[in-house]
């Protein structure tokens, strides 16, 4: 059973030294992969509903290090640990450029891009800031995935659609992994779950009960096309949620065992919202405290 860690990325404590030290510590401890998330502004007047467990966007989002730049740096600072996005917001990116950026990271890390989490996002303000109509998020992500995977397949690449127009082109480098890195969805809505079943390889639910996640996974696999391999789960557990709910290390260790028994591929642990992290040393101490989760995962057969 693999256990991953969400990298320090949010809030005033995060800096180059914290990210580098946590990444190297996680690799030394035996974490399987490191993950980033995707936001770039904190709207002072928020129109859309926040997508987390809190009523409004937490203040820690007022500073967020850019995800792909962080992954590229961590690829250079580490040697063997996997790298992933949990998750990128489709509206913040354009598929041909993103295909190039992710393929570059996969090449520079020699195939360590564990999964590319990509979803529709929730921030209306971020969408408008990059010139994307938030009302088109669903249709846009469907076409986005089509273009992204075309760019990772054989050249020449060509696409003419509602949102993206790609002339007959050569798009390189291709990913180190062939045919491509796996795609991971973090979507929860009825339409999002169907989209996940049709277009993705993995699903990334938050800290819902394992039994609920397993039931939803079974439903998605029932609607999944027969020519695709079954979806699997990379389960995300927060030590402290955006709403302030705390899970103990022991509780997450128990969930890790339960997730393994349910056949899930991995668990990733989120600590960016822990209110007790106020220094670099707090970050290191928090990551070190997660050792019992690794121990529990190591005992699962």
C-alpha beads as a LAMMPS data file, in Angstrom:
LAMMPS data file: protein, C-alpha beads

301 atoms
300 bonds

1 atom types
1 bond types

-500.0 500.0 xlo xhi
-500.0 500.0 ylo yhi
-500.0 500.0 zlo zhi

Masses

1 110.0

Atoms # bond

1 1 1 0.000 0.000 0.000
2 1 1 1.576 3.276 -1.127
3 1 1 1.405 6.425 0.999
4 1 1 2.020 9.871 -0.467
5 1 1 2.337 13.355 0.994
6 1 1 1.004 16.708 -0.193
7 1 1 3.947 19.120 -0.350
8 1 1 4.105 22.385 1.597
9 1 1 2.640 24.891 -0.810
10 1 1 0.178 27.135 1.027
11 1 1 0.477 29.923 3.556
12 1 1 3.136 32.263 4.941
13 1 1 5.426 29.556 6.352
14 1 1 6.097 27.974 2.965
15 1 1 9.336 28.878 1.221
16 1 1 12.035 27.164 -0.852
17 1 1 13.801 25.734 2.192
18 1 1 10.614 24.252 3.660
19 1 1 9.584 22.631 0.369
20 1 1 13.068 21.235 -0.262
21 1 1 13.547 19.904 3.266
22 1 1 10.098 18.289 3.431
23 1 1 10.546 16.683 0.004
24 1 1 13.877 15.158 0.967
25 1 1 12.601 14.056 4.379
26 1 1 9.579 12.383 2.784
27 1 1 11.819 10.502 0.373
28 1 1 14.099 9.361 3.220
29 1 1 11.104 8.185 5.272
30 1 1 9.771 6.063 2.407
31 1 1 6.767 8.016 1.163
32 1 1 5.868 6.809 -2.319
33 1 1 5.000 10.140 -3.908
34 1 1 4.678 13.915 -3.409
35 1 1 1.714 15.999 -4.558
36 1 1 0.832 19.604 -5.416
37 1 1 -2.426 21.521 -5.771
38 1 1 -3.442 24.458 -7.960
39 1 1 -4.598 27.978 -7.031
40 1 1 -3.111 31.342 -7.883
41 1 1 -5.255 34.093 -6.349
42 1 1 -7.377 34.728 -3.265
43 1 1 -10.533 36.607 -4.219
44 1 1 -11.566 39.171 -1.607
45 1 1 -15.134 38.976 -2.923
46 1 1 -15.930 35.349 -3.736
47 1 1 -18.827 34.672 -6.091
48 1 1 -18.778 30.900 -6.460
49 1 1 -19.158 28.361 -3.692
50 1 1 -15.866 27.217 -2.165
51 1 1 -15.122 23.613 -3.084
52 1 1 -13.630 22.496 0.244
53 1 1 -15.211 21.496 3.527
54 1 1 -15.172 25.027 5.005
55 1 1 -17.881 27.627 4.382
56 1 1 -15.370 29.967 2.721
57 1 1 -11.899 29.750 1.278
58 1 1 -9.341 29.497 4.135
59 1 1 -6.856 32.358 4.525
60 1 1 -3.924 29.980 3.996
61 1 1 -4.787 30.212 0.282
62 1 1 -3.605 33.824 0.247
63 1 1 -0.166 32.491 -0.750
64 1 1 0.166 29.439 -3.007
65 1 1 3.383 28.382 -4.723
66 1 1 2.782 27.466 -8.386
67 1 1 2.326 23.696 -8.767
68 1 1 4.346 22.816 -11.858
69 1 1 7.284 24.972 -10.831
70 1 1 7.282 23.274 -7.425
71 1 1 7.197 19.817 -9.042
72 1 1 10.084 20.705 -11.341
73 1 1 12.187 21.881 -8.387
74 1 1 11.300 18.809 -6.333
75 1 1 12.208 16.572 -9.271
76 1 1 15.708 18.071 -9.105
77 1 1 15.949 17.895 -5.295
78 1 1 14.933 14.207 -5.059
79 1 1 15.961 10.988 -6.779
80 1 1 13.315 8.262 -6.604
81 1 1 10.060 9.537 -5.109
82 1 1 6.996 9.885 -7.355
83 1 1 5.443 13.223 -8.281
84 1 1 1.793 14.082 -8.841
85 1 1 -0.848 16.801 -9.097
86 1 1 -3.856 16.623 -6.782
87 1 1 -5.357 18.398 -8.588
88 1 1 -4.716 20.914 -11.365
89 1 1 -7.664 23.122 -12.330
90 1 1 -8.404 22.792 -16.033
91 1 1 -9.466 26.418 -16.311
92 1 1 -6.054 27.600 -15.099
93 1 1 -4.285 25.947 -18.033
94 1 1 -4.290 25.346 -21.788
95 1 1 -3.887 21.756 -22.932
96 1 1 -1.024 21.982 -25.445
97 1 1 1.126 24.041 -23.088
98 1 1 0.239 21.814 -20.139
99 1 1 1.078 18.698 -22.156
100 1 1 4.519 20.174 -22.852
101 1 1 5.098 21.213 -19.231
102 1 1 4.063 17.866 -17.761
103 1 1 5.998 15.884 -20.352
104 1 1 9.060 17.973 -19.496
105 1 1 8.678 17.156 -15.790
106 1 1 8.218 13.465 -16.605
107 1 1 11.330 13.499 -18.790
108 1 1 13.468 15.415 -16.262
109 1 1 12.396 13.039 -13.476
110 1 1 12.851 9.928 -15.674
111 1 1 9.228 8.820 -15.476
112 1 1 8.375 9.779 -11.897
113 1 1 5.116 11.563 -12.771
114 1 1 2.841 9.213 -10.817
115 1 1 -0.461 10.753 -11.923
116 1 1 -1.852 13.957 -13.364
117 1 1 -4.837 15.072 -11.323
118 1 1 -6.995 17.403 -13.421
119 1 1 -10.440 18.754 -12.584
120 1 1 -12.966 21.508 -13.259
121 1 1 -12.194 23.682 -10.211
122 1 1 -14.565 25.888 -8.237
123 1 1 -13.193 29.467 -8.254
124 1 1 -15.142 31.722 -10.612
125 1 1 -12.624 34.495 -9.977
126 1 1 -9.612 32.415 -11.049
127 1 1 -11.400 31.358 -14.231
128 1 1 -12.252 34.946 -15.140
129 1 1 -8.696 36.071 -14.351
130 1 1 -7.353 33.789 -17.105
131 1 1 -10.151 34.552 -19.560
132 1 1 -12.193 31.383 -19.090
133 1 1 -15.964 31.409 -18.606
134 1 1 -16.615 29.315 -15.462
135 1 1 -19.977 28.262 -16.881
136 1 1 -18.133 26.227 -19.554
137 1 1 -16.000 24.214 -17.094
138 1 1 -17.583 20.843 -17.822
139 1 1 -17.541 21.002 -21.619
140 1 1 -14.090 22.582 -21.576
141 1 1 -12.510 19.824 -19.435
142 1 1 -13.887 17.126 -21.753
143 1 1 -12.226 18.737 -24.762
144 1 1 -9.150 19.599 -22.678
145 1 1 -8.562 15.916 -21.898
146 1 1 -8.956 15.002 -25.565
147 1 1 -6.348 17.563 -26.649
148 1 1 -3.968 16.706 -23.793
149 1 1 -3.907 13.014 -24.646
150 1 1 -3.540 13.772 -28.373
151 1 1 -0.429 15.803 -27.561
152 1 1 1.069 12.839 -25.704
153 1 1 0.352 10.438 -28.572
154 1 1 2.048 10.228 -31.963
155 1 1 2.738 13.314 -34.053
156 1 1 1.365 15.093 -35.938
157 1 1 -1.206 16.528 -33.520
158 1 1 -4.304 18.288 -34.809
159 1 1 -7.544 19.383 -33.169
160 1 1 -10.396 21.746 -34.065
161 1 1 -13.058 22.108 -31.382
162 1 1 -15.281 24.458 -29.423
163 1 1 -12.547 25.673 -27.066
164 1 1 -9.206 24.698 -28.590
165 1 1 -7.801 24.898 -32.100
166 1 1 -4.497 23.141 -32.736
167 1 1 -3.054 23.246 -36.260
168 1 1 -1.334 20.161 -37.637
169 1 1 1.765 20.198 -35.431
170 1 1 4.651 18.364 -33.852
171 1 1 4.362 18.552 -30.047
172 1 1 7.425 17.328 -28.132
173 1 1 8.839 16.127 -25.849
174 1 1 6.486 13.254 -25.274
175 1 1 6.259 11.900 -21.728
176 1 1 8.972 9.533 -20.532
177 1 1 6.198 7.061 -19.678
178 1 1 4.502 5.404 -22.598
179 1 1 1.816 5.663 -23.644
180 1 1 1.271 8.488 -21.125
181 1 1 1.048 9.345 -17.414
182 1 1 -2.213 8.327 -15.790
183 1 1 -5.006 10.869 -15.424
184 1 1 -6.706 11.333 -12.045
185 1 1 -10.041 12.993 -11.291
186 1 1 -11.038 14.729 -8.094
187 1 1 -14.640 15.329 -9.197
188 1 1 -17.616 14.487 -6.989
189 1 1 -20.776 15.669 -8.766
190 1 1 -23.025 13.283 -10.669
191 1 1 -21.724 14.631 -13.978
192 1 1 -18.166 14.613 -12.617
193 1 1 -18.380 10.967 -11.589
194 1 1 -19.623 10.005 -15.040
195 1 1 -16.838 12.081 -16.589
196 1 1 -14.369 10.253 -14.351
197 1 1 -15.669 6.864 -15.462
198 1 1 -15.332 7.757 -19.132
199 1 1 -12.042 9.648 -19.300
200 1 1 -9.782 8.998 -16.292
201 1 1 -7.611 6.234 -14.855
202 1 1 -7.806 7.125 -11.148
203 1 1 -10.183 8.845 -8.743
204 1 1 -9.010 11.091 -5.868
205 1 1 -11.770 11.432 -3.244
206 1 1 -11.283 13.436 -0.068
207 1 1 -11.704 12.302 3.505
208 1 1 -15.063 10.568 3.076
209 1 1 -15.601 7.177 4.735
210 1 1 -13.730 4.422 2.910
211 1 1 -16.945 2.440 2.477
212 1 1 -18.595 5.402 0.725
213 1 1 -15.616 5.864 -1.603
214 1 1 -15.636 2.136 -2.407
215 1 1 -19.353 2.220 -3.228
216 1 1 -18.923 5.248 -5.505
217 1 1 -15.953 3.574 -7.207
218 1 1 -18.070 0.502 -7.907
219 1 1 -20.785 2.678 -9.460
220 1 1 -18.264 4.393 -11.730
221 1 1 -16.760 1.102 -12.826
222 1 1 -20.221 -0.152 -13.740
223 1 1 -20.631 2.732 -16.210
224 1 1 -17.043 2.497 -17.463
225 1 1 -16.506 1.412 -21.093
226 1 1 -15.542 -2.254 -21.388
227 1 1 -12.326 -1.486 -23.290
228 1 1 -10.870 0.480 -20.349
229 1 1 -9.193 -1.012 -17.297
230 1 1 -11.118 -0.479 -14.045
231 1 1 -10.698 2.788 -12.179
232 1 1 -8.740 2.736 -8.939
233 1 1 -8.531 5.167 -6.027
234 1 1 -5.834 7.401 -4.601
235 1 1 -7.538 8.375 -1.344
236 1 1 -6.787 11.786 0.177
237 1 1 -6.818 12.213 3.979
238 1 1 -6.308 15.564 5.694
239 1 1 -4.667 15.713 9.103
240 1 1 -6.746 18.871 9.544
241 1 1 -9.503 19.747 7.083
242 1 1 -10.244 23.192 5.672
243 1 1 -13.129 23.336 8.143
244 1 1 -10.789 22.575 11.068
245 1 1 -11.768 18.929 11.609
246 1 1 -8.760 16.987 12.901
247 1 1 -7.881 13.356 12.225
248 1 1 -5.211 11.808 14.405
249 1 1 -2.261 9.978 12.895
250 1 1 -3.701 6.773 14.339
251 1 1 -7.056 7.399 12.649
252 1 1 -5.371 7.952 9.297
253 1 1 -3.301 4.793 9.842
254 1 1 -6.547 2.880 10.410
255 1 1 -8.042 4.392 7.248
256 1 1 -4.918 3.427 5.330
257 1 1 -5.387 -0.211 6.332
258 1 1 -9.097 0.017 5.463
259 1 1 -8.250 1.584 2.099
260 1 1 -5.838 -1.245 1.328
261 1 1 -8.468 -3.810 2.249
262 1 1 -10.879 -2.052 -0.130
263 1 1 -8.327 -2.467 -2.927
264 1 1 -7.375 1.197 -3.212
265 1 1 -4.014 1.954 -4.784
266 1 1 -2.728 4.585 -2.360
267 1 1 -3.427 7.139 0.351
268 1 1 -2.046 10.670 0.271
269 1 1 -1.866 12.850 3.358
270 1 1 -2.635 16.570 3.395
271 1 1 -1.121 18.757 6.128
272 1 1 -1.215 22.254 4.556
273 1 1 -4.250 23.224 6.656
274 1 1 -2.823 22.236 10.049
275 1 1 -3.183 25.301 12.261
276 1 1 -0.268 24.203 14.485
277 1 1 2.271 24.547 11.654
278 1 1 3.827 27.975 12.138
279 1 1 7.494 27.320 11.316
280 1 1 9.836 25.204 9.209
281 1 1 10.491 22.955 12.198
282 1 1 6.748 22.442 12.680
283 1 1 6.568 21.191 9.100
284 1 1 9.401 18.732 9.641
285 1 1 7.989 17.555 12.969
286 1 1 4.539 17.054 11.425
287 1 1 5.907 14.971 8.578
288 1 1 8.037 12.902 10.976
289 1 1 4.951 12.270 13.109
290 1 1 3.314 10.473 10.155
291 1 1 5.663 7.471 10.467
292 1 1 2.950 5.228 12.041
293 1 1 0.930 5.584 8.823
294 1 1 3.869 4.317 6.796
295 1 1 4.336 1.505 9.291
296 1 1 0.668 0.523 8.988
297 1 1 0.837 0.564 5.184
298 1 1 3.943 -1.593 5.264
299 1 1 2.121 -4.318 7.184
300 1 1 -0.714 -4.601 4.666
301 1 1 -0.374 -7.610 2.366

Bonds

1 1 1 2
2 1 2 3
3 1 3 4
4 1 4 5
5 1 5 6
6 1 6 7
7 1 7 8
8 1 8 9
9 1 9 10
10 1 10 11
11 1 11 12
12 1 12 13
13 1 13 14
14 1 14 15
15 1 15 16
16 1 16 17
17 1 17 18
18 1 18 19
19 1 19 20
20 1 20 21
21 1 21 22
22 1 22 23
23 1 23 24
24 1 24 25
25 1 25 26
26 1 26 27
27 1 27 28
28 1 28 29
29 1 29 30
30 1 30 31
31 1 31 32
32 1 32 33
33 1 33 34
34 1 34 35
35 1 35 36
36 1 36 37
37 1 37 38
38 1 38 39
39 1 39 40
40 1 40 41
41 1 41 42
42 1 42 43
43 1 43 44
44 1 44 45
45 1 45 46
46 1 46 47
47 1 47 48
48 1 48 49
49 1 49 50
50 1 50 51
51 1 51 52
52 1 52 53
53 1 53 54
54 1 54 55
55 1 55 56
56 1 56 57
57 1 57 58
58 1 58 59
59 1 59 60
60 1 60 61
61 1 61 62
62 1 62 63
63 1 63 64
64 1 64 65
65 1 65 66
66 1 66 67
67 1 67 68
68 1 68 69
69 1 69 70
70 1 70 71
71 1 71 72
72 1 72 73
73 1 73 74
74 1 74 75
75 1 75 76
76 1 76 77
77 1 77 78
78 1 78 79
79 1 79 80
80 1 80 81
81 1 81 82
82 1 82 83
83 1 83 84
84 1 84 85
85 1 85 86
86 1 86 87
87 1 87 88
88 1 88 89
89 1 89 90
90 1 90 91
91 1 91 92
92 1 92 93
93 1 93 94
94 1 94 95
95 1 95 96
96 1 96 97
97 1 97 98
98 1 98 99
99 1 99 100
100 1 100 101
101 1 101 102
102 1 102 103
103 1 103 104
104 1 104 105
105 1 105 106
106 1 106 107
107 1 107 108
108 1 108 109
109 1 109 110
110 1 110 111
111 1 111 112
112 1 112 113
113 1 113 114
114 1 114 115
115 1 115 116
116 1 116 117
117 1 117 118
118 1 118 119
119 1 119 120
120 1 120 121
121 1 121 122
122 1 122 123
123 1 123 124
124 1 124 125
125 1 125 126
126 1 126 127
127 1 127 128
128 1 128 129
129 1 129 130
130 1 130 131
131 1 131 132
132 1 132 133
133 1 133 134
134 1 134 135
135 1 135 136
136 1 136 137
137 1 137 138
138 1 138 139
139 1 139 140
140 1 140 141
141 1 141 142
142 1 142 143
143 1 143 144
144 1 144 145
145 1 145 146
146 1 146 147
147 1 147 148
148 1 148 149
149 1 149 150
150 1 150 151
151 1 151 152
152 1 152 153
153 1 153 154
154 1 154 155
155 1 155 156
156 1 156 157
157 1 157 158
158 1 158 159
159 1 159 160
160 1 160 161
161 1 161 162
162 1 162 163
163 1 163 164
164 1 164 165
165 1 165 166
166 1 166 167
167 1 167 168
168 1 168 169
169 1 169 170
170 1 170 171
171 1 171 172
172 1 172 173
173 1 173 174
174 1 174 175
175 1 175 176
176 1 176 177
177 1 177 178
178 1 178 179
179 1 179 180
180 1 180 181
181 1 181 182
182 1 182 183
183 1 183 184
184 1 184 185
185 1 185 186
186 1 186 187
187 1 187 188
188 1 188 189
189 1 189 190
190 1 190 191
191 1 191 192
192 1 192 193
193 1 193 194
194 1 194 195
195 1 195 196
196 1 196 197
197 1 197 198
198 1 198 199
199 1 199 200
200 1 200 201
201 1 201 202
202 1 202 203
203 1 203 204
204 1 204 205
205 1 205 206
206 1 206 207
207 1 207 208
208 1 208 209
209 1 209 210
210 1 210 211
211 1 211 212
212 1 212 213
213 1 213 214
214 1 214 215
215 1 215 216
216 1 216 217
217 1 217 218
218 1 218 219
219 1 219 220
220 1 220 221
221 1 221 222
222 1 222 223
223 1 223 224
224 1 224 225
225 1 225 226
226 1 226 227
227 1 227 228
228 1 228 229
229 1 229 230
230 1 230 231
231 1 231 232
232 1 232 233
233 1 233 234
234 1 234 235
235 1 235 236
236 1 236 237
237 1 237 238
238 1 238 239
239 1 239 240
240 1 240 241
241 1 241 242
242 1 242 243
243 1 243 244
244 1 244 245
245 1 245 246
246 1 246 247
247 1 247 248
248 1 248 249
249 1 249 250
250 1 250 251
251 1 251 252
252 1 252 253
253 1 253 254
254 1 254 255
255 1 255 256
256 1 256 257
257 1 257 258
258 1 258 259
259 1 259 260
260 1 260 261
261 1 261 262
262 1 262 263
263 1 263 264
264 1 264 265
265 1 265 266
266 1 266 267
267 1 267 268
268 1 268 269
269 1 269 270
270 1 270 271
271 1 271 272
272 1 272 273
273 1 273 274
274 1 274 275
275 1 275 276
276 1 276 277
277 1 277 278
278 1 278 279
279 1 279 280
280 1 280 281
281 1 281 282
282 1 282 283
283 1 283 284
284 1 284 285
285 1 285 286
286 1 286 287
287 1 287 288
288 1 288 289
289 1 289 290
290 1 290 291
291 1 291 292
292 1 292 293
293 1 293 294
294 1 294 295
295 1 295 296
296 1 296 297
297 1 297 298
298 1 298 299
299 1 299 300
300 1 300 301
